[in-house]
Amino acid sequence: METLDIHRLHARYHLTTGAGSERLDGILGRVAGDSLTAALERHGMPSSSEICIRSVDAPLRVQPEAGDAATEGAWCDAIAAAIADAVTAGGANAVVYASPAHALRDLARSVAGGDVTRAWAWRQVGLWHAPEGAVRAGDRGAAAAALVETLLARPASIVAVLVDLARAGLLQRVAVLVPAAAWPSLAAAALAAAGATRDSIAAVAGAAEATRGTTGAADGTDAAIESEERLPAHVAEIAAVVARTSALAAAVVATGEVLVVDPHTRIALAALATLEAERAIAVASPSRAAALVGAVAEGLFRDAAGVAPVDGGVASGHGDWEGRRGSADTSVEDDARSSPVRSDSREPGPAAGEKPLQERHERDVEVPLHHRRDTSRSRETATDMPDADRPAADAADSAAEREAARTRWGGLLFLLHVLDELRLPKELALARSPRPLRWRLHRLALAIAPLEADDAAALAFAGLPPDENPFEREAPPTDEELDEAAGVAHRCIERVAERLDRVDDDRVGLVASVCMRDAEIGFDPGWIDVRLALADVSLDVRRAGLDLDPGYVPWLGTVVRFVYE
């Protein structure tokens, strides 16, 4: 879906007479149609990015004898050139995001750093809902509240964004500003987006009552040890893996006991950390989910005891967060499709000392121009924000870079469709294994194709960023686990052979022909792009539906998109 949304067009005509103004008004009303889209393409605007521009000036000298079509084309070229120049120049007037999730990462990291100077861009891509002027520079509490509102509106991104903040060492700065009652709301919304039932969400929330009394360091430690002794062995082992591999858990512990004294906050943070490391909690029975989260929570309480709190303490009070647990919209369609694009064209007024014109004809034309057409790409351009949101002179010019890595096995991600068709993620999740689902998916990738453990494709297959393998320090797989992965891999490959109508082909050659594709894996929190060469498009793969965009994959907790270029 390609979307171009011009928020406001302000045109100022310099005419020797009033004649021709109505004609120009008519042309202006058509400017943001296909002609402007084509002009943007001619000027090399990236077609798979989110381009935010505050405003552009596009001066144009119109020849009276030129026809309407020629004038419209020239006008579109002038606007497109101005937009392209703004993107090239960068600075505080333009921001380019690789994906909607990239914009969300920039928002979260900026808020953590106390910087809201790009609020105009976040508002344009639909992420920033705070009223204009409501969040002033330096008001970190208001900025944190606005971030929570954004996350509750996009529950599928909650865990991914918090994990990104934790990995960047920024979670502590935000966590101590979030009202205590917001954490249960965030946890419930994230669990629902991952597919957990209402009963499981209620059981997890109810685990706080079981730990309500463990607020003293000594008593809490004793209670945690006693609780772990009663856990089934596989649940205790999974809880230990969460503690070792979760970036969220590590950040919570580093923040100190101020975050985990309140049992409801402790359980909520434990649920979010568990979702990071073990997505299988979303399909677990209510009792198992509550037991696992309770064990993780007790570990957080024990490990955080005695850790000095970060500066600033912790936010208190429930404010208006109560009751939001059931109101979060768990739809993820908005995260996986393009956001509107805005642009503004202005012609400057006469320069100082300019000879006055006989007449100046001005039009403020509010043009609700949406242009959409079906494609596999998206373009988003945005401009014209109020002065209240304009950044300070020393604001950062660009958003944080996204993570990316090359792989020779980009086609491995095509098999996500097959896993979903065979319902293998749920089958693996329900098995009573001491290994988390991500570990088993990563091991499955290595069984399907001859990859290294740190290959970006193998990590993306488990929903992990290209530079992070949280399981590299875990115990190596047992012979039984290797046999299990080989068996599941065999089922996947057989289904691929059936979908491609190549059941008689050698399986090694089949896997290579489908999976061995040079690609760049781009990663933003909750978003994975697999960028492939246009020359590698396979009609057989396309007919089999293997390279269709999977969209949001709940058992990975991320959107997956294939981009040919």
Secondary structure, DSSP 8 states (H G I E B T S, - for coil): -EEEEE--EEEEEEESSSTTHHHHHHHHHHTTTHHHHHHHHHTT--TTSEEEES-EE------TTS-HHHHHHHHHHHHHHHHHHHHHH-GGGEEEESSHHHHHHHHHHHHHTT--TTHHHHHHTT---S-TTSS-TT-HHHHHHHHHHHHHHSGGGHHHHHHHHHHTT-HHHHHTTS-TTHHHHHHHHHHHHHT--HHHHHHHHHHHHHTTT--SHHHHHHHHHHHHHTS-HHHHHHHHHHHHH-HHHHHHHHH-GGGTSSHHHHHHHHHHHHHHH-GGGGGS-HHHHHHHHHHHHHHHHHHHTT----TT------TT-TT-TTT-----HHHHS-------EE-----TT----SEEEEEEE---EEEEE--S---EEE----GGG---TT--SS----EEEEESBGGGGGGHHHHHHTTHHHHHHHS--SS-HHHHHHHHHHHHS---TT-HHHHHHTT--TT--TTTTS----HHHHHHHHHHHHHHHHHHHHHTT-TTS-HHHHHHHHH-B-EEEEEETTEEEEEE-GGG--HHHHHTTTTS--EEETTTTEEEEEEE-
